């Protein structure tokens, strides 16, 4: 065991000493690998960030997989006689089947009294479960809870543009705003939700079944809509959504029709919606890796041929073929590992830049580390893999060197 350990340690030491002795050649040969690994890390990191941003936008607007939308209408085409009763039955149906996340989703413009006058604000009326269903993230304050329905002054959650027009008050002061309507109410701002930097128009959420929601009139001609959403498992979700819809129809009578349709990204894309993006990223990564490996292979072959005298002398003083093979191979692996580390750091510096990150994600809140961890693993792993492949052929050439070759050179 001690002999094996000594051999392994000695081989590593020899390889490292060779790297130090030939550091000029090594640096030149590894510049290409460093650039290739940096490019690979950037490409993989870009793909990871773009994938997360795409997923965030899909879930923000369509819901998490699988989110189903339940819409009620009359078979005659007339307006629903009692829309609130329909939604009460939809909520009861979701509770009957133990659906953990369900929410009304009504949206449309609403009048808000700002210090500079009354303005229209695009408003979403939701239940507390909506935030988890649509990846709503808070910048300050807190999201709705069931206890907020009992507030005398209803709670609202607004975006940065809303707060700026309100005069940028501190939420700890419990700022209020007047909501004209029937009835008119004074609402309390309890939170600020995160939005893209491109979202420059005021927007707000209000809680369903409160005095604030009572003053909201959904006008389809103004782009408003009112639906009910449930977030349920993709497997068997379609049948469950239809069951909730049919139960509601049966309870309300034959004049009401309830339809269920899937609204998240999985409804419009067969299989993996991000599959094409992954394929493109993989193709570019392989191309970068191959180019870096070919450059290193050429330099390594030239280097071994220039060191034939040195290798022949080592064979003459007792170095085994296996030791020569491993030493030459490890020279490439150790060198590319160092180059890979430097390349990953360069890639991290690029992707951690706030301007670059914002450009890739379009301002979406994706969370996580500034530099994707998988990009670091792929970069280091690719560098070691390329070093092993590029060192394999030179190592085989070195093994075939004979003592007589040292005399000829």
Helices and strands as residue ranges (DSSP letters): H 2-21, H 23-62, E 67-74, H 83-96, E 101-114, E 117-126, H 130-133, E 138-141, G 146-150, E 155-158, H 160-166, G 171-173, E 176-179, E 185-193, E 203-207, H 211-214, G 220-222, E 225-231, H 237-252, E 256-262, G 265-267, H 275-306, H 308-316, H 321-351, H 354-361, H 373-399, H 403-408
